Amino acid sequence: YYIRKVNKLYSTKKSMRLLVLTGFSSGLGEAIHQLLISKNSQDELIFFGRKTGKSKKNISYFHADFSDKECQWLNNLVIDDKIQEIVLINNAGVILPIGKLSEFNIDEVERNIYINFVSPIKLIVKLAKLSYRLKIINISSGAADNPIHCWAPYCAAKSGMKSFLNVVELEDGISIFNVDPGVLDTNMQEEIRNHSQKCKNLEYFVGLKEDQKLRKASDAANEIYRDYIQ
């Protein structure tokens, strides 16, 4: 899979980390969530998603609506002052609306931009204020670099996030990893197939499913964990 990364030199000494994952409820986020629960007993874990889990010891769950313009879910975010590094896995995202420009509902477009772009930026800004060492693993997409018919809001949001992080990476103490996990067999792909009747790329995505060429979310999660988190 395509990776764009910037290497910053950090001490190899083990530090107390906080791992923050957004969009843990389904798809790739759910697969990463399961890995973090099973493998990271020494780290503090925070999960943001549309559903909640049972918080315990080093694990905290927050119900988060990323379409909320006020980002009320951020108000309760407090971290231990012993945390020396925060690792954010920026995964939450939506593909809809899919369609031609004249067909868009502006409220759906705004919701897409808030979930994929505005709210993650608000979270990143807050985390930067809480720790002088911030590592961001941004789950990106080929849509960040390529125009895809009927995907204007999604492409714009993904491209905007990548551009934002390209600037953020110039700051000291911040490490950025933009990761495109490939085309995964998730609910998002099902939405693409169900809403792309008028789009030029429908046959391509249907073919990936029929030919069993979609990647398993668990495989992508294992690679991301191995290469960027553990």
C-alpha positions, 0 to 999 in steps of 0.5 A, spaced: 500 500 500 502 507 498 505 510 504 507 517 505 511 518 511 516 523 515 521 520 519 523 524 526 528 522 531 525 520 538 529 517 544 528 509 544 527 509 551 520 507 553 515 512 554 508 512 557 504 513 551 497 515 549 493 511 543 487 515 540 483 511 535 477 515 532 472 511 528 473 504 532 466 502 531 466 498 524 471 497 518 478 498 519 477 502 525 474 496 529 480 491 526 485 496 529 481 497 536 481 489 537 488 489 536 490 495 541 485 492 546 489 485 545 496 487 545 497 494 548 496 493 556 502 498 557 499 504 553 493 508 555 487 507 550 482 512 548 477 510 543 472 515 539 466 512 535 458 512 534 458 507 540 461 506 546 464 500 550 466 499 557 471 503 560 476 500 565 483 501 567 487 504 561 481 504 556 476 509 555 471 510 550 467 516 548 461 517 544 463 522 538 459 525 533 464 528 528 458 531 524 457 536 531 459 543 529 461 544 536 465 538 537 462 537 544 465 530 545 472 534 545 470 537 552 471 531 556 478 529 554 483 529 559 489 526 559 494 523 565 500 528 566 505 523 565 503 521 558 510 523 554 507 521 547 500 521 544 499 517 538 493 519 534 490 514 529 485 518 525 481 513 522 473 516 522 470 517 515 464 517 511 464 516 503 457 519 502 454 523 499 456 520 492 453 523 486 453 529 481 454 536 483 447 538 481 444 532 485 448 534 492 444 536 498 448 541 501 447 538 508 450 532 506 456 535 503 457 539 510 456 533 514 462 529 510 467 535 510 466 536 518 467 528 519 473 527 514 476 534 515 474 539 520 473 535 526 479 531 526 483 538 525 479 540 532 482 534 535 489 534 532 489 541 535 487 539 542 492 533 542 497 538 540 496 542 546 496 536 551 503 533 549 509 536 546 510 529 542 505 527 537 504 522 532 499 522 527 497 516 523 492 518 518 488 513 514 488 516 507 486 514 501 487 514 493 482 519 493 486 524 496 491 525 490 486 523 484 479 525 482 474 520 482 467 521 479 462 523 483 466 523 490 467 531 490 466 532 497 470 525 499 476 527 495 476 534 497 476 532 505 481 527 504 486 532 500 485 537 505 487 533 511 493 531 507 495 538 505 494 540 512 498 535 515 503 536 510 504 543 513 503 540 520 509 535 519 514 541 519 513 543 526 518 540 531 515 534 536 510 532 530 511 525 526 506 524 520 504 518 517 499 518 511 497 511 510 493 508 504 490 501 506 488 500 499 480 498 497 478 494 503 471 489 504 468 494 509 461 497 509 464 503 506 465 499 499 458 497 500 455 504 500 460 505 494 456 500 490 449 502 492 450 509 491 454 509 484 449 507 479 450 514 475 458 514 476 463 512 471 467 507 476 461 503 479 463 497 474 470 497 477 468 497 484 463 491 483 468 487 479 473 488 485 467 485 490 465 479 485 473 477 483 474 477 491 480 483 490 478 487 496 483 487 502 480 484 509 480 490 514 484 485 519 490 484 514 490 492 513 490 493 521 495 488 522 500 492 517 498 498 520 499 496 527 506 492 525 509 498 521 506 504 526 504 503 532 507 497 536 
